[in-house]
C-alpha cells in the first residue's frame, strides 16, 4: 500500500496530505526564483497574506 505524501502548511505548520487539493501560493524571490508555498486551507493563506503583504507578482492557486 502506498503511503500518502505530506507537506507542512507554510502558516500553521499543520500536516497537508498532498493527494488532496490544497491551496498554494507562488512567490518570486529577490533572485527571481519561484517558490511554491503550500497551505492547509484558504484561511491560512489569508492570515499569511495579512502578515506578509501580497506582492504584485505573487499568485494564489
MORAMO-V768087 format. One record per pair of residues at least 12 apart in sequence whose C-alpha atoms are under 10 Angstrom apart, sorted by sequence separation. I is the first residue (numbers start at 1). GAP is how many residues later the second one is. D is the distance in Angstrom with one decimal. If there is no record, write none. Layout:
BEGIN
i:gap:d
I:GAP:D
I:GAP:D
END
This chain:
BEGIN
i:gap:d
4:12:9.8
5:12:6.0
6:12:5.3
24:12:6.4
25:12:5.1
26:12:8.9
4:13:6.5
5:13:5.6
6:13:8.1
9:13:9.6
24:13:5.4
25:13:6.6
4:14:7.3
5:14:6.9
6:14:9.8
9:14:9.7
10:14:9.2
23:14:8.6
24:14:4.4
25:14:8.0
4:15:6.8
5:15:9.9
9:15:9.3
10:15:9.7
23:15:6.3
24:15:5.7
45:15:8.4
4:16:9.7
22:16:7.2
23:16:5.4
24:16:8.6
22:17:6.4
23:17:6.8
24:17:9.1
22:18:5.8
23:18:6.2
24:18:8.9
42:18:9.7
21:19:9.1
22:19:6.3
23:19:6.3
18:20:9.4
21:20:9.4
22:20:8.2
23:20:9.7
25:20:7.8
23:21:9.1
24:21:7.9
16:22:8.2
18:22:9.6
23:22:7.5
16:23:7.5
17:23:8.6
35:23:10.0
36:23:9.6
37:23:9.5
38:23:9.9
15:24:9.1
16:24:5.6
25:24:9.9
34:24:9.3
36:24:9.7
13:25:9.9
14:25:8.4
15:25:7.3
16:25:9.1
36:25:9.8
10:26:9.9
11:26:9.2
13:26:8.6
14:26:6.8
10:27:6.2
11:27:8.7
12:27:8.2
13:27:8.6
14:27:9.9
27:27:9.2
28:27:8.8
9:28:7.9
10:28:5.8
11:28:6.7
12:28:8.2
27:28:8.1
8:29:9.3
9:29:5.5
10:29:5.6
11:29:8.4
12:29:9.8
27:29:9.8
28:29:7.3
7:30:9.9
8:30:7.1
9:30:4.4
10:30:8.2
11:30:9.7
27:30:7.5
28:30:6.7
7:31:7.3
8:31:7.5
9:31:5.4
13:31:9.9
26:31:8.9
27:31:5.0
28:31:9.4
7:32:8.8
8:32:7.9
9:32:8.5
11:32:9.6
12:32:7.0
26:32:5.8
27:32:6.9
7:33:9.0
11:33:5.8
12:33:9.8
25:33:7.2
26:33:5.3
27:33:9.0
10:34:8.1
11:34:7.3
25:34:5.7
26:34:6.5
9:35:8.1
10:35:8.5
11:35:9.6
12:35:9.5
24:35:8.6
25:35:4.5
26:35:7.8
9:36:9.4
11:36:7.6
12:36:9.2
24:36:6.1
25:36:6.0
11:37:6.0
23:37:7.4
24:37:5.5
10:38:8.1
11:38:9.7
23:38:6.0
22:39:9.0
11:40:9.9
END
